[in-house]
């Protein structure tokens, strides 16, 4: 079987200028390059640039899919929307990584499955996944927890050190793990998160608070009036100098008091979660086997 790799990069917060597009052309003469994207497939050879550096300099999202099992999603967010200390508890080398440059926080989420079958349409996944970037920017940490679960399952396959599992702490548990959004469900599928592991993880997750998705004038008017004049002037100045990506989301978070992500401290260990998932998986298998076992009456 020949090799197959698919690379896609998307610029979401600002378009690329002609100089930047020319620089990207030096990386690949065959890639499709526009003011907002870079896409290419490889059956032989590989990308001539470093995806991390490309994301740092030009793009906000990156997808890499191969026919030998690599599923990789990278995201870039303004540092004011997601801090490195918030993301670090969910990192697990080499599957979940986070770092910063001067202005942004970057995430690298990877799943590897060399023995897995090729998933039809996996190279068309970025459209379904891109919504998790906005969710992270608004303080929803469920995508990070999903990535951590994927890394935990991969670690179990790679290492059987029971003592390490017993001492590896669970990161903060976001609210709403039992009611994932469509982008989060797509992320769980893309990163091959085990359903039983996700189910047991969700047992410690609180329910989401039910705020209206779109704020009303009646809700916002008193909140805006309460913003201190100095802070209000600074926000209006930034708006006048715009466009500034993420300003709308940032201002809504400021008004509605959503600066602190809805999480509870992780109280379980990796071993606890993995053992609980194994028990649940065994229960499902036992129930399925029992349902398919003919009764004595049916054999009479």
Backbone bond lengths (Angstrom), bond angles and torsions (degrees), N, CA, C in turn:
res aa  C-N    CA-C-N  psi(-1)  N-CA   C-N-CA  omega(-1)  CA-C   N-CA-C  phi
1 X - - - 1.465 - - 1.522 109.20 -
2 X 1.313 116.37 133.72 1.458 119.51 179.02 1.522 110.22 -74.90
3 X 1.316 115.50 158.11 1.452 120.58 177.40 1.526 110.04 -72.80
4 X 1.326 114.23 151.06 1.462 119.50 174.66 1.524 108.05 -143.26
5 X 1.336 116.05 127.13 1.451 121.64 175.34 1.529 109.00 -133.07
6 X 1.323 114.80 140.98 1.462 120.76 176.98 1.519 108.62 -124.85
7 X 1.333 116.19 127.57 1.464 123.08 178.05 1.529 108.60 -119.84
8 X 1.320 115.28 131.80 1.461 120.22 174.77 1.524 109.29 -138.93
9 X 1.327 115.60 133.40 1.465 122.61 175.32 1.527 107.83 -125.31
10 X 1.334 116.70 142.24 1.453 121.43 178.46 1.530 110.10 -129.64
11 X 1.332 116.06 132.86 1.466 122.64 172.16 1.523 107.07 -98.81
12 X 1.323 116.99 116.40 1.459 121.27 -172.76 1.525 112.96 -106.95
13 X 1.316 117.39 -38.78 1.468 120.38 -173.67 1.523 113.06 -83.55
14 X 1.323 117.27 -26.50 1.469 119.95 177.03 1.529 108.75 -157.14
15 X 1.323 118.04 147.77 1.464 120.49 178.49 1.530 111.36 -75.06
16 X 1.313 115.59 157.11 1.455 121.47 175.87 1.519 109.79 -80.46
17 X 1.332 116.53 139.18 1.462 118.99 176.18 1.527 109.75 -83.96
18 X 1.297 117.37 175.12 1.467 121.29 -174.77 1.521 111.69 -64.85
19 X 1.326 117.68 -35.54 1.467 120.28 178.61 1.526 110.56 -64.06
20 X 1.308 116.99 -43.12 1.463 120.72 179.29 1.524 110.78 -65.67
21 X 1.313 117.08 -39.20 1.464 119.16 177.68 1.524 111.24 -64.94
22 X 1.327 117.20 -36.72 1.464 120.44 177.51 1.533 110.66 -65.32
23 X 1.321 116.96 -38.48 1.469 119.97 177.92 1.525 110.78 -64.82
24 X 1.313 116.42 -39.53 1.455 119.76 178.67 1.527 111.07 -67.12
25 X 1.320 117.32 -31.23 1.454 120.79 179.08 1.524 111.21 -63.22
26 X 1.335 118.46 -27.80 1.467 120.91 177.08 1.519 111.56 -69.18
27 X 1.338 116.77 -21.07 1.460 120.69 177.79 1.525 110.92 -77.22
28 X 1.341 115.65 -37.46 1.459 120.03 -179.39 1.520 109.56 -149.59
29 X 1.317 115.92 128.88 1.467 120.38 176.53 1.523 111.55 -85.68
30 X 1.344 117.27 -14.67 1.463 121.23 -176.48 1.521 113.24 -101.24
31 X 1.303 118.30 -17.34 1.461 121.28 -174.49 1.522 111.53 -63.35
32 X 1.309 115.50 150.83 1.464 121.05 171.75 1.528 106.97 -87.72
33 X 1.312 116.75 114.17 1.460 122.64 -175.45 1.519 109.35 -119.05
34 X 1.326 115.73 127.25 1.459 121.85 175.38 1.522 108.33 -128.69
35 X 1.322 116.11 -176.71 1.466 119.88 179.09 1.516 112.30 -67.95
36 X 1.325 117.75 -14.20 1.465 119.94 -178.32 1.530 113.83 -127.31
37 X 1.340 118.79 2.24 1.463 117.63 -174.27 1.526 112.89 -154.78
38 X 1.338 113.95 160.69 1.465 123.80 172.81 1.522 105.02 -142.62
39 X 1.334 118.33 119.08 1.457 121.48 179.28 1.522 109.67 -135.53
40 X 1.328 115.25 143.73 1.463 119.86 176.37 1.518 109.67 -162.41
41 X 1.317 116.32 152.58 1.461 123.21 173.49 1.515 109.01 -119.08
42 X 1.334 115.41 150.33 1.463 121.36 -179.76 1.522 109.04 -132.72
43 X 1.327 116.33 125.90 1.455 121.87 169.58 1.513 111.48 -100.33
44 X 1.313 115.20 -21.70 1.462 122.41 173.32 1.532 106.49 -141.42
45 X 1.310 116.54 145.29 1.458 118.71 -179.37 1.517 111.43 81.42
46 X 1.334 115.29 -167.20 1.460 120.53 -174.01 1.518 109.58 -155.67
47 X 1.322 115.30 170.93 1.454 122.10 178.35 1.523 110.19 -61.61
48 X 1.329 116.47 135.82 1.456 120.67 -177.06 1.511 114.99 -82.79
49 X 1.325 118.16 -3.51 1.454 121.55 179.75 1.515 111.72 -119.82
50 X 1.335 116.05 170.71 1.453 122.75 178.15 1.530 108.20 -91.15
51 X 1.337 118.81 116.57 1.461 120.18 -178.27 1.529 113.80 -55.66
52 X 1.314 117.19 -35.28 1.472 119.47 179.66 1.522 110.59 -64.40
53 X 1.328 116.52 -45.54 1.466 119.41 -179.74 1.530 110.46 -66.68
54 X 1.322 116.68 -37.64 1.470 119.86 178.58 1.520 110.64 -63.15
55 X 1.334 116.71 -40.14 1.457 119.75 178.61 1.529 110.41 -67.64
56 X 1.308 117.22 -42.02 1.460 120.57 -179.93 1.526 111.93 -59.29
57 X 1.323 117.22 -38.88 1.460 121.04 -172.19 1.519 114.13 -92.18
58 X 1.352 117.22 -34.46 1.457 118.21 -166.80 1.526 115.99 -125.98
59 X 1.328 118.42 -33.44 1.462 119.90 -163.37 1.524 112.43 -122.38
60 X 1.337 114.54 168.18 1.463 121.70 -179.82 1.524 113.09 -114.65
61 X 1.328 118.12 -13.63 1.457 121.20 179.67 1.523 109.23 -151.73
62 X 1.335 115.58 146.10 1.469 120.99 -179.31 1.516 109.25 -144.33
63 X 1.331 116.02 136.90 1.463 123.47 176.05 1.522 108.73 -123.67
64 X 1.339 116.42 134.14 1.462 121.82 175.34 1.522 107.74 -133.40
65 X 1.327 116.44 123.85 1.459 122.95 -179.56 1.521 108.23 -131.01
66 X 1.344 116.88 137.15 1.466 121.00 176.70 1.522 109.55 -130.21
67 X 1.338 114.98 161.35 1.460 118.14 178.31 1.526 112.22 -84.58
68 X 1.340 117.93 5.50 1.473 119.47 171.25 1.530 111.11 -106.37
69 X 1.336 117.61 15.13 1.459 119.82 166.64 1.508 117.74 110.84
70 X 1.330 119.12 0.90 1.462 120.36 179.95 1.519 111.40 -79.74
71 X 1.324 116.02 127.03 1.459 123.54 169.17 1.527 106.27 -124.32
72 X 1.311 117.47 114.80 1.463 121.11 -175.63 1.524 110.43 -132.92
73 X 1.329 115.12 129.42 1.464 121.89 175.66 1.520 107.81 -125.23
74 X 1.349 116.16 128.28 1.448 121.60 175.93 1.525 108.75 -122.72
75 X 1.339 115.60 141.09 1.456 121.52 -177.92 1.526 110.14 -132.97
76 X 1.326 115.66 147.43 1.465 121.94 175.35 1.526 108.44 -123.91
77 X 1.339 116.15 128.50 1.455 121.62 -179.71 1.524 109.53 -130.85
78 X 1.333 118.40 148.37 1.463 119.82 172.42 1.528 110.51 -56.84
79 X 1.333 117.10 138.68 1.461 121.08 -175.46 1.520 112.80 -60.51
80 X 1.322 117.49 -28.57 1.463 118.87 -178.38 1.526 112.03 -70.12
81 X 1.353 117.90 -17.30 1.470 120.22 -179.37 1.519 112.27 -91.48
82 X 1.321 118.84 -26.00 1.461 122.42 178.85 1.519 108.00 -151.37
83 X 1.324 116.33 119.58 1.463 120.32 -175.83 1.524 110.91 -90.73
84 X 1.324 115.94 155.98 1.461 120.89 178.17 1.533 111.55 -63.20
85 X 1.335 120.43 -42.98 1.468 118.97 177.49 1.526 113.22 -59.41
86 X 1.336 117.63 -31.04 1.464 120.19 177.04 1.517 111.65 -71.03
87 X 1.327 117.44 -37.69 1.466 121.37 -176.56 1.525 113.17 -80.73
88 X 1.325 117.86 -30.15 1.472 120.87 -170.80 1.527 115.17 -58.95
89 X 1.343 120.74 -36.98 1.473 118.33 179.75 1.524 114.23 -60.27
90 X 1.327 117.38 -19.79 1.463 121.46 -179.10 1.529 112.74 -92.95
91 X 1.313 117.44 -3.28 1.466 120.88 -177.77 1.525 110.69 -78.54
92 X 1.314 115.69 140.32 1.464 122.03 176.52 1.525 107.64 -148.05
93 X 1.297 114.94 105.26 1.461 121.51 -176.97 1.528 110.57 -63.84
94 X 1.341 118.97 135.69 1.459 128.83 3.27 1.532 113.41 -101.67
95 X 1.337 116.91 15.55 1.468 119.72 -169.55 1.526 113.95 -92.44
96 X 1.319 117.44 -27.90 1.468 121.43 178.54 1.519 108.17 -132.84
97 X 1.320 116.45 120.55 1.455 120.73 -178.19 1.523 109.35 -135.96
98 X 1.329 115.84 150.02 1.465 121.89 177.21 1.518 108.64 -141.80
99 X 1.319 116.14 140.98 1.464 121.26 176.61 1.519 108.48 -155.06
100 X 1.322 116.39 170.45 1.452 120.63 -179.09 1.517 110.61 -127.25
101 X 1.339 114.50 153.76 1.466 120.38 165.02 1.526 106.13 -115.22
102 X 1.303 118.75 -156.13 1.452 119.97 -175.04 1.514 114.61 -63.13
103 X 1.311 117.86 -34.21 1.465 120.84 -172.19 1.517 114.36 -123.29
104 X 1.318 118.61 -16.75 1.459 120.47 -169.75 1.524 112.62 -129.86
105 X 1.330 114.13 158.02 1.457 122.25 165.69 1.519 107.65 -103.83
106 X 1.324 116.51 137.78 1.466 121.35 -178.12 1.513 109.93 -122.03
107 X 1.337 115.60 141.06 1.455 123.07 -179.58 1.521 109.77 -120.91
108 X 1.323 116.07 139.63 1.461 122.68 177.57 1.520 107.58 -126.19
109 X 1.332 117.43 110.29 1.464 123.78 -175.96 1.525 108.32 -116.66
110 X 1.329 117.70 120.40 1.465 121.18 -172.63 1.515 111.49 -133.76
111 X 1.324 115.52 139.52 1.459 123.07 170.98 1.520 107.84 -125.86
112 X 1.339 116.48 133.05 1.464 122.10 177.85 1.527 109.29 -121.33
113 X 1.325 116.44 134.05 1.458 121.18 178.34 1.524 108.20 -149.39
114 X 1.328 115.62 85.42 1.466 120.19 -175.78 1.522 112.17 -65.16
115 X 1.321 117.13 -27.19 1.465 119.55 -178.71 1.509 113.69 -92.29
116 X 1.335 116.30 -0.67 1.462 119.31 -176.45 1.511 113.05 -80.69
117 X 1.317 114.94 158.96 1.461 120.66 177.51 1.524 109.73 -79.68
118 X 1.324 116.10 152.25 1.461 120.88 175.22 1.526 109.28 -64.93
119 X 1.339 116.17 130.28 1.458 121.68 -179.81 1.517 108.58 -93.60
120 X 1.307 116.42 116.83 1.456 121.12 -179.12 1.530 109.96 -61.00
121 X 1.317 115.75 128.99 1.457 120.17 179.04 1.513 114.76 86.15
122 X 1.333 117.83 3.38 1.470 119.79 -179.19 1.519 111.50 -62.54
123 X 1.339 116.87 -30.64 1.458 119.88 179.80 1.526 112.40 -80.50
124 X 1.322 116.61 5.97 1.461 121.44 176.31 1.526 110.30 -119.09
125 X 1.348 115.59 30.05 1.461 120.89 -170.13 1.516 114.47 -91.35
126 X 1.334 118.36 -18.05 1.461 119.08 -170.50 1.526 112.01 -62.16
127 X 1.319 117.82 -36.01 1.457 120.60 178.83 1.528 111.43 -59.02
128 X 1.326 116.86 -40.53 1.464 120.68 179.93 1.522 112.21 -74.96
129 X 1.342 117.18 -27.13 1.459 121.51 -174.84 1.518 113.88 -89.41
130 X 1.317 117.62 -23.05 1.457 121.09 -167.53 1.522 112.36 -61.66
131 X 1.327 117.14 -24.49 1.457 120.24 -179.45 1.516 114.05 -62.90
132 X 1.348 118.17 -23.32 1.465 118.73 -179.72 1.523 111.40 -66.55
133 X 1.328 117.21 -23.12 1.469 119.53 177.56 1.525 110.43 -65.09
134 X 1.313 116.86 -46.27 1.464 120.18 177.45 1.525 111.09 -64.44
135 X 1.321 116.76 -37.01 1.460 119.59 179.20 1.523 111.23 -64.60
136 X 1.317 117.39 -43.27 1.456 120.64 176.94 1.526 111.00 -62.19
137 X 1.332 116.34 -38.13 1.459 120.59 -178.82 1.523 112.46 -67.22
138 X 1.324 117.34 -21.87 1.463 120.49 178.94 1.530 112.19 -97.17
139 X 1.346 117.27 8.67 1.454 120.51 176.08 1.511 115.51 96.24
140 X 1.323 118.44 4.17 1.467 122.03 178.76 1.528 108.09 -84.16
141 X 1.332 116.88 112.62 1.467 121.00 -175.21 1.524 112.98 -97.27
142 X 1.324 117.72 8.39 1.464 118.89 178.62 1.529 113.03 -58.48
143 X 1.350 120.53 -39.25 1.470 118.30 177.52 1.530 113.10 -59.07
144 X 1.328 118.06 -37.20 1.462 120.24 178.78 1.527 111.10 -67.97
145 X 1.322 117.17 -40.14 1.460 119.93 179.05 1.532 110.21 -66.37
146 X 1.324 117.15 -38.91 1.466 120.98 176.74 1.527 110.16 -60.05
147 X 1.332 116.97 -43.85 1.462 120.68 178.76 1.519 110.57 -63.50
148 X 1.333 117.64 -38.49 1.470 120.90 178.34 1.526 111.01 -63.80
149 X 1.331 117.72 -40.60 1.462 120.49 177.13 1.531 111.12 -61.95
150 X 1.327 116.57 -40.99 1.458 119.95 177.30 1.525 110.82 -60.98
151 X 1.327 116.01 -43.64 1.466 120.19 179.34 1.522 111.35 -66.59
152 X 1.322 116.89 -36.08 1.464 120.75 179.29 1.523 110.80 -63.36
153 X 1.327 117.19 -44.37 1.461 120.54 178.59 1.524 111.09 -64.11
154 X 1.329 116.90 -39.32 1.466 120.36 177.91 1.522 111.05 -65.16
155 X 1.321 116.35 -39.73 1.469 121.17 178.62 1.521 110.35 -62.26
156 X 1.326 117.33 -39.77 1.465 120.72 179.38 1.524 110.92 -61.24
157 X 1.332 117.02 -37.78 1.463 120.45 179.89 1.522 111.93 -71.73
158 X 1.336 116.69 -28.95 1.462 121.25 -174.62 1.520 113.45 -90.53
159 X 1.355 117.83 -23.39 1.455 121.40 -170.50 1.522 109.22 -142.73
160 X 1.324 117.10 138.40 1.463 120.21 179.44 1.521 111.71 -117.60
161 X 1.333 116.99 31.33 1.451 121.87 179.32 1.523 109.60 -80.23
162 X 1.337 116.52 96.28 1.455 121.32 -175.08 1.522 111.78 -62.00
163 X 1.326 117.31 -33.96 1.467 119.91 -179.11 1.524 111.24 -64.17
164 X 1.330 117.08 -39.47 1.459 119.91 178.19 1.518 111.28 -65.40
165 X 1.322 117.27 -39.33 1.459 119.92 177.94 1.533 110.77 -62.32
166 X 1.350 115.42 -37.40 1.461 119.81 -177.91 1.522 112.13 -68.19
167 X 1.324 117.46 -25.56 1.465 120.53 -176.16 1.523 113.29 -105.11
168 X 1.328 117.65 -6.43 1.466 120.54 -179.73 1.524 109.06 -78.78
169 X 1.343 118.30 116.38 1.470 119.98 -175.31 1.522 112.38 -81.78
170 X 1.296 114.55 151.05 1.458 121.30 172.06 1.529 109.20 -75.53
171 X 1.346 118.22 138.52 1.464 120.01 176.15 1.529 110.33 -73.51
172 X 1.333 118.21 174.38 1.466 120.19 175.89 1.522 111.59 -53.09
173 X 1.330 115.48 138.66 1.462 121.53 -174.98 1.528 109.18 -97.90
174 X 1.328 118.29 115.09 1.472 120.42 -179.02 1.528 111.65 -72.62
175 X 1.292 115.03 153.99 1.462 120.08 173.32 1.525 109.58 -68.93
176 X 1.326 115.64 150.72 1.459 120.94 171.24 1.515 116.23 85.43
177 X 1.334 118.96 18.24 1.470 119.20 179.42 1.529 112.06 -66.45
178 X 1.315 117.18 -20.74 1.463 119.85 178.73 1.520 112.09 -86.78
179 X 1.310 117.74 -2.74 1.474 121.36 -178.63 1.524 109.32 -139.82
180 X 1.314 115.86 69.67 1.454 121.60 -176.45 1.524 111.61 -69.59
181 X 1.327 115.21 149.42 1.460 120.46 172.62 1.530 109.46 -75.59
182 X 1.323 116.57 170.04 1.469 120.34 178.61 1.526 111.79 -60.36
183 X 1.355 120.88 -45.81 1.471 119.27 176.74 1.525 112.68 -62.33
184 X 1.335 117.97 -36.29 1.463 120.45 179.04 1.522 111.35 -69.18
185 X 1.328 117.10 -37.22 1.457 120.62 175.83 1.534 110.10 -64.33
186 X 1.336 116.18 -40.77 1.467 120.40 176.96 1.523 110.60 -63.82
187 X 1.336 117.38 -38.55 1.466 120.80 178.69 1.521 110.76 -65.46
188 X 1.328 117.18 -43.55 1.464 120.37 178.25 1.528 111.05 -59.77
189 X 1.331 116.81 -40.84 1.468 120.10 177.80 1.527 110.66 -67.75
190 X 1.326 116.78 -43.68 1.461 120.97 -177.61 1.526 111.25 -63.43
191 X 1.330 117.11 -39.40 1.467 121.48 -179.33 1.527 112.35 -89.90
192 X 1.334 116.03 6.48 1.466 122.54 173.62 1.534 112.03 59.63
193 X 1.315 116.94 44.16 1.461 120.57 179.51 1.525 109.46 -71.86
194 X 1.312 115.84 129.88 1.454 121.72 179.36 1.531 109.77 -65.69
195 X 1.333 117.36 129.04 1.465 121.72 -175.73 1.523 111.96 -63.47
196 X 1.319 117.40 -38.98 1.464 119.84 -179.64 1.534 110.65 -68.35
197 X 1.321 116.86 -37.22 1.459 120.27 176.91 1.522 110.42 -65.28
198 X 1.314 117.04 -40.54 1.457 120.50 177.63 1.525 111.14 -65.22
199 X 1.315 116.88 -37.92 1.462 120.64 -179.88 1.521 111.43 -64.08
200 X 1.325 117.73 -46.07 1.468 119.39 -178.92 1.527 110.56 -70.69
201 X 1.331 117.00 -32.82 1.463 119.40 177.30 1.522 110.56 -64.11
202 X 1.326 117.17 -38.04 1.462 122.04 -177.12 1.524 112.74 -68.23
203 X 1.326 118.39 -15.26 1.463 120.61 -178.98 1.534 112.02 -64.67
204 X 1.331 117.31 -24.89 1.468 120.52 179.24 1.526 112.14 -96.86
205 X 1.321 117.17 3.41 1.460 121.81 -175.89 1.524 110.17 -93.48
206 X 1.325 116.10 131.16 1.459 120.17 178.28 1.527 110.44 -77.00
207 X 1.320 116.05 164.58 1.458 120.57 177.69 1.518 109.87 -73.45
208 X 1.323 116.01 154.10 1.456 121.12 178.17 1.514 110.51 -71.53
209 X 1.331 115.92 143.22 1.462 119.31 170.78 1.519 107.99 -73.68
210 X 1.282 117.11 140.78 1.457 121.55 -172.98 1.522 111.37 -97.24
211 X 1.320 116.02 85.05 1.461 120.42 172.60 1.525 108.35 -98.56
212 X 1.311 117.89 146.81 1.466 119.04 177.81 1.515 110.74 -60.87
213 X 1.339 115.94 139.47 1.459 120.05 -177.84 1.523 111.35 -61.80
214 X 1.325 116.66 -38.16 1.454 120.34 -179.35 1.521 109.27 -115.28
215 X 1.338 118.26 118.61 1.463 119.97 -178.11 1.519 111.63 -67.97
216 X 1.319 115.98 151.28 1.457 121.32 -179.68 1.530 110.33 -98.99
217 X 1.328 116.17 163.47 1.459 120.80 176.64 1.527 110.80 -59.97
218 X 1.321 115.96 -39.86 1.468 120.23 -178.91 1.530 110.74 -62.81
219 X 1.346 116.69 -36.97 1.466 119.79 178.98 1.520 111.18 -72.25
220 X 1.342 117.08 -42.74 1.465 120.58 -171.25 1.527 114.14 -78.22
221 X 1.331 117.40 -33.03 1.464 120.00 -173.45 1.526 113.01 -55.36
222 X 1.333 120.07 -51.50 1.470 118.71 178.80 1.523 113.44 -67.80
223 X 1.337 117.03 -30.26 1.464 119.81 178.63 1.524 110.82 -66.93
224 X 1.332 116.60 -41.80 1.463 120.90 178.46 1.524 110.55 -66.03
225 X 1.328 116.37 -40.46 1.462 120.33 179.62 1.518 111.92 -62.27
226 X 1.333 116.76 -27.24 1.457 120.71 -177.26 1.527 113.55 -85.37
227 X 1.331 118.32 -8.76 1.465 120.66 179.20 1.536 109.00 -69.39
228 X 1.331 118.70 130.22 1.468 120.86 179.64 1.530 111.06 -55.88
229 X 1.339 117.99 140.59 1.476 121.46 -176.27 1.528 113.62 -53.33
230 X 1.324 118.03 -40.83 1.466 120.40 -177.82 1.530 110.34 -63.40
231 X 1.329 116.68 -43.86 1.466 120.74 179.73 1.521 110.43 -68.06
232 X 1.342 116.07 -38.67 1.457 120.05 179.51 1.532 110.70 -64.19
233 X 1.340 116.61 -41.46 1.468 119.90 178.86 1.526 111.03 -63.17
234 X 1.331 116.80 -39.85 1.465 120.61 179.94 1.523 111.05 -63.61
235 X 1.335 116.74 -40.56 1.457 120.47 178.67 1.525 111.30 -66.82
236 X 1.330 116.86 -41.18 1.464 120.24 178.71 1.527 110.90 -65.14
237 X 1.326 117.24 -35.97 1.462 120.29 177.60 1.522 110.44 -64.57
238 X 1.313 116.67 -43.85 1.464 119.92 178.16 1.523 110.71 -62.63
239 X 1.328 116.55 -38.25 1.458 120.48 178.30 1.521 111.03 -64.88
240 X 1.335 116.86 -41.06 1.465 121.29 -179.15 1.516 111.92 -67.77
241 X 1.349 116.89 -31.70 1.458 121.23 179.81 1.521 112.22 -83.38
242 X 1.318 117.90 -9.04 1.461 124.70 -172.84 1.520 114.54 -48.92
243 X 1.356 117.01 -172.78 1.458 124.01 4.25 1.535 112.47 -77.35
244 X 1.328 115.88 141.03 1.459 120.83 178.33 1.523 108.42 -120.81
245 X 1.326 117.79 112.52 1.462 120.51 -177.93 1.522 111.60 -57.76
246 X 1.298 116.09 136.07 1.454 121.17 174.22 1.510 115.29 83.82
247 X 1.344 118.62 -2.77 1.459 119.77 -177.20 1.528 111.52 -64.54
248 X 1.327 116.61 -40.44 1.462 120.18 179.07 1.523 110.85 -59.99
249 X 1.338 116.69 -47.52 1.463 120.98 179.97 1.518 110.89 -63.72
250 X 1.326 116.43 -43.81 1.458 120.70 -179.90 1.532 111.32 -60.12
251 X 1.342 116.45 -43.42 1.457 120.24 -177.44 1.536 110.73 -66.98
252 X 1.336 117.39 -40.52 1.456 120.16 177.79 1.517 111.31 -63.50
253 X 1.328 117.03 -40.30 1.466 119.95 177.13 1.521 110.06 -62.17
254 X 1.335 116.84 -40.92 1.466 121.07 178.98 1.532 110.70 -62.63
255 X 1.316 116.90 -42.36 1.456 120.38 -177.30 1.527 112.84 -71.24
256 X 1.327 115.75 -39.28 1.467 119.60 -171.94 1.521 113.28 -95.99
257 X 1.350 116.27 6.12 1.459 119.43 174.08 1.501 114.55 67.88
258 X 1.349 116.87 34.59 1.472 120.13 -178.03 1.510 111.90 -103.43
259 X 1.330 117.46 26.23 1.458 119.47 -176.62 1.526 111.97 -68.47
260 X 1.338 117.20 -30.05 1.459 120.87 -179.10 1.520 109.38 -96.69
261 X 1.339 119.25 117.61 1.460 121.01 -179.91 1.521 111.24 -59.59
262 X 1.328 116.18 143.79 1.460 121.95 -179.99 1.520 109.01 -78.52
263 X 1.317 117.02 95.13 1.465 122.07 178.72 1.522 109.06 -135.04
264 X 1.330 114.79 162.17 1.464 121.17 169.11 1.523 106.82 -121.61
265 X 1.320 118.56 150.93 1.469 119.88 -178.96 1.523 111.52 -58.86
266 X 1.325 116.30 139.36 1.458 120.15 175.14 1.517 109.67 -72.40
267 X 1.321 117.80 122.58 1.469 122.20 -176.58 1.527 112.80 -110.62
268 X 1.338 117.15 -3.57 1.455 120.34 -177.50 1.527 110.30 -104.40
269 X 1.304 116.22 166.60 1.459 121.69 175.04 1.520 109.24 -105.34
270 X 1.328 115.37 168.97 1.457 120.01 175.65 1.522 110.58 -58.40
271 X 1.328 116.71 -41.28 1.467 120.52 -179.76 1.525 110.98 -62.04
272 X 1.333 117.31 -41.86 1.467 120.63 179.81 1.528 110.34 -59.93
273 X 1.325 116.29 -47.14 1.469 119.86 -178.30 1.517 111.65 -65.89
274 X 1.330 117.19 -44.50 1.464 120.27 -178.27 1.530 111.15 -65.86
275 X 1.331 116.62 -41.51 1.463 119.70 178.94 1.530 110.99 -64.61
276 X 1.334 116.19 -41.86 1.465 119.49 179.22 1.526 111.14 -64.38
277 X 1.328 116.40 -38.40 1.463 120.12 177.83 1.524 111.21 -65.70
278 X 1.346 116.68 -39.18 1.471 120.18 177.64 1.530 110.50 -63.45
279 X 1.327 117.19 -41.82 1.464 120.10 179.35 1.525 110.96 -63.94
280 X 1.318 116.42 -43.52 1.461 119.96 179.52 1.524 110.90 -64.25
281 X 1.333 116.58 -39.92 1.458 120.83 179.04 1.530 110.32 -63.81
282 X 1.330 116.82 -39.89 1.465 120.81 178.40 1.518 111.19 -65.67
283 X 1.328 116.06 -38.50 1.457 120.02 177.51 1.527 110.68 -62.78
284 X 1.317 116.62 -42.82 1.469 120.14 179.13 1.530 110.91 -62.92
285 X 1.342 116.66 -42.90 1.462 120.18 -179.95 1.526 111.01 -65.26
286 X 1.333 115.84 -41.95 1.461 119.82 179.83 1.528 110.23 -63.41
287 X 1.330 116.63 -43.12 1.458 120.27 -179.87 1.532 110.97 -64.82
288 X 1.350 115.20 -41.12 1.464 118.62 179.67 1.523 111.23 -65.76
289 X 1.341 116.34 -40.92 1.456 119.72 179.14 1.527 111.07 -65.51
290 X 1.323 116.69 -38.68 1.464 120.86 179.88 1.524 110.90 -65.66
291 X 1.335 116.40 -38.80 1.461 120.30 -179.73 1.520 112.40 -66.40
292 X 1.350 117.23 -27.17 1.462 120.84 -177.21 1.528 112.66 -98.24
293 X 1.339 116.69 1.95 1.461 120.04 178.12 1.524 109.52 -85.36
294 X 1.329 117.82 121.57 1.475 119.58 -178.72 1.541 110.95 -62.43
295 X 1.295 117.20 139.51 1.477 121.47 176.93 1.521 109.03 -75.84
296 X 1.354 117.77 156.97 1.483 119.89 177.95 1.520 112.02 -56.91
297 X 1.341 116.97 -36.28 1.469 119.53 -178.13 1.520 111.82 -63.83
298 X 1.367 116.25 -33.58 1.460 119.23 -177.47 1.517 111.85 -71.91
299 X 1.378 116.34 -19.68 1.465 119.89 179.67 1.526 112.35 -93.59
300 X 1.341 114.21 -6.88 1.465 118.04 -176.28 1.528 110.64 -71.40
